[in-house]
């Protein structure tokens, strides 16, 4: 099943693609083969972002939900740039950053919110790539999660 069809059948709604908040491109295709996606935050459908530190302002499940929302925001930018998510062959790499308290230790669990979404769209083989999940003392505008991605294109 195609990624676009999964979105439709699962009734998954994407937020509007975010405008760059600085001097960078949201997406960049390299050699016609790879799509690099700049760090995205948990942009919601109403234009607001999920903010706060995981472990203080958000519990573990809310942090994971924020990471899923980041995944939706990434998908929105990818679709806007490529015209269709079906032009993505596979997820190559994710870098997940969690705005959290110093003693927080479950960064990989939080970033699973995005990874599980991508697995749902592209399957176990193509939807799961390599990944890093790290904690940060702060993120821009106090967003709770930021993720950047690399995709291989068809």
C-alpha positions as CSV (number, residue, x, y, z in Angstrom):
1,X,0.0,0.0,0.0
2,X,1.3,3.5,-0.9
3,X,2.1,6.0,1.8
4,X,-0.5,8.4,0.4
5,X,-3.1,5.6,0.6
6,X,-2.2,4.8,4.2
7,X,-2.7,8.5,5.1
8,X,-6.1,8.4,3.5
9,X,-7.3,5.1,4.9
10,X,-6.1,5.9,8.4
11,X,-7.6,9.4,8.1
12,X,-4.3,10.9,9.1
13,X,-4.3,14.7,8.7
14,X,-1.1,16.7,8.1
15,X,-0.5,20.2,9.3
16,X,0.4,22.9,6.9
17,X,4.1,22.8,6.0
18,X,6.0,25.1,8.3
19,X,7.7,28.1,6.9
20,X,11.5,28.3,7.6
21,X,12.2,30.1,10.9
22,X,15.7,31.1,9.8
23,X,18.1,31.0,6.9
24,X,17.7,27.4,5.6
25,X,15.7,25.2,3.3
26,X,13.1,22.9,4.8
27,X,14.0,20.2,2.2
28,X,16.9,19.7,-0.2
29,X,17.2,16.9,-2.8
30,X,20.8,15.8,-3.4
31,X,21.8,14.0,-6.6
32,X,18.2,13.2,-7.3
33,X,18.4,10.4,-4.9
34,X,18.3,11.7,-1.3
35,X,16.0,14.2,0.4
36,X,17.4,15.9,3.4
37,X,14.8,17.4,5.8
38,X,15.8,20.2,8.2
39,X,14.8,19.9,11.8
40,X,11.1,20.1,12.4
41,X,9.1,20.7,15.5
42,X,5.7,19.5,16.7
43,X,3.5,21.8,14.6
44,X,-0.2,21.1,15.2
45,X,-3.0,21.5,12.7
46,X,-4.0,24.9,14.3
47,X,-0.5,26.3,13.7
48,X,0.6,26.1,17.4
49,X,3.5,23.9,18.6
50,X,3.7,21.5,21.5
51,X,6.1,23.1,24.0
52,X,7.7,22.2,27.3
53,X,10.2,19.9,28.7
54,X,9.6,16.2,28.8
55,X,9.8,15.0,32.4
56,X,8.5,18.2,33.8
57,X,5.8,19.8,31.5
58,X,5.0,16.7,29.5
59,X,4.9,13.1,30.6
60,X,6.5,10.2,28.6
61,X,3.3,9.5,26.5
62,X,2.8,13.2,25.7
63,X,6.5,13.4,24.6
64,X,5.9,10.4,22.3
65,X,2.8,12.1,21.0
66,X,4.8,15.3,20.3
67,X,7.4,13.2,18.3
68,X,4.5,11.7,16.2
69,X,3.3,15.3,15.6
70,X,6.9,16.2,14.4
71,X,6.6,13.2,12.0
72,X,3.4,14.6,10.6
73,X,5.0,18.0,10.1
74,X,8.0,16.4,8.3
75,X,5.6,14.5,6.1
76,X,3.8,17.8,5.2
77,X,7.1,19.4,4.1
78,X,8.1,16.3,2.2
79,X,4.8,16.2,0.4
80,X,4.9,19.9,-0.4
81,X,8.5,19.6,-1.8
82,X,8.0,16.4,-3.8
83,X,4.3,16.5,-4.6
84,X,3.6,13.1,-3.1
85,X,4.9,10.9,-0.3
86,X,4.9,8.0,-2.8
87,X,8.2,9.4,-4.2
88,X,9.9,8.3,-1.0
89,X,11.5,4.9,-1.3
90,X,12.7,4.6,2.3
91,X,13.7,6.3,5.5
92,X,17.5,6.4,5.8
93,X,18.1,8.3,9.1
94,X,16.4,10.3,11.8
95,X,18.0,12.5,14.4
96,X,15.6,13.0,17.3
97,X,16.2,15.7,19.9
98,X,14.1,15.8,23.1
99,X,13.8,18.9,25.2
100,X,14.0,17.3,28.6
101,X,15.0,17.6,32.2
102,X,18.6,16.5,32.9
103,X,17.6,13.2,34.6
104,X,15.4,12.1,31.7
105,X,16.6,8.8,30.1
106,X,13.9,7.6,27.7
107,X,14.8,9.6,24.6
108,X,14.5,6.6,22.3
109,X,10.9,5.9,23.5
110,X,9.9,9.5,22.8
111,X,11.3,9.4,19.3
112,X,9.5,6.2,18.6
113,X,6.4,8.4,18.1
114,X,7.9,9.5,14.8
115,X,9.5,6.2,13.9
116,X,6.3,4.2,14.4
117,X,4.4,6.7,12.1
118,X,7.0,6.2,9.4
119,X,6.9,2.4,9.8
120,X,3.1,2.6,9.4
121,X,3.5,4.5,6.1
122,X,6.4,2.7,4.5
123,X,6.5,-0.7,6.3
124,X,9.1,-2.4,8.5
125,X,11.8,-2.5,5.8
126,X,11.5,0.9,4.2
127,X,9.9,2.9,7.1
128,X,12.6,2.1,9.6
129,X,16.1,3.5,9.1
130,X,19.0,4.3,11.4
131,X,18.4,6.7,14.2
132,X,19.8,8.7,17.0
133,X,17.7,10.0,20.0
134,X,19.3,12.5,22.3
135,X,18.3,14.9,25.1
136,X,18.7,18.6,24.9
137,X,18.7,21.3,27.6
138,X,16.6,23.5,25.4
139,X,15.1,23.7,21.8
140,X,14.0,26.7,19.8
141,X,10.8,28.4,21.2
142,X,10.7,25.7,23.9
143,X,9.4,23.0,21.5
144,X,9.4,19.6,23.2
145,X,10.9,17.6,20.3
146,X,12.8,18.4,17.1
147,X,13.6,15.8,14.4
148,X,15.6,15.9,11.2
149,X,15.4,13.2,8.5
150,X,17.1,11.8,5.4
151,X,15.0,9.9,2.9
152,X,16.0,7.9,-0.2
153,X,13.8,8.7,-3.2
154,X,12.4,6.5,-5.9
